[in-house]
Amino acid sequence: MSVDRDRGVAIVNEVMAPLDGDTVFGQRWGNGDLIKITAKELSALTEGKILALDVEGEYVVYLQLDEESED
C-alpha cells in the first residue's frame, strides 16, 4: 500500500467500507463506492484530459494524471 496523505491519494489492494472503521485516511463517512474507469477513460488521462467523477450524486471530484511525478 502506498499512501500520500498530503495529496489525499492512496494505492490500495481492496476497497475499505468507511463505516466498517478507519480507512487509510482515518475515519470517513459515506458508503465507500468503487468507481471503475474504462480503458478509454484511462487513455484520456494519458492524453492530458481530466475525468470528472460524480461522488454519491452530491460531490464532483476531478482526476488528472500528474505527468511531472517521478512515480
HELIX and SHEET records of a PDB file:
HELIX    1   1 PRO A   18  ASP A   20  5                                   3    
HELIX    2   2 ALA A   39  THR A   46  1                                   8    
SHEET    1   A 2 SER A   2  ASP A   4  0                                        
SHEET    2   A 2 VAL A   9  ILE A  11 -1                                        
SHEET    1   B 2 ILE A  50  VAL A  55  0                                        
SHEET    2   B 2 TYR A  59  GLN A  64 -1                                        
END                                                                             
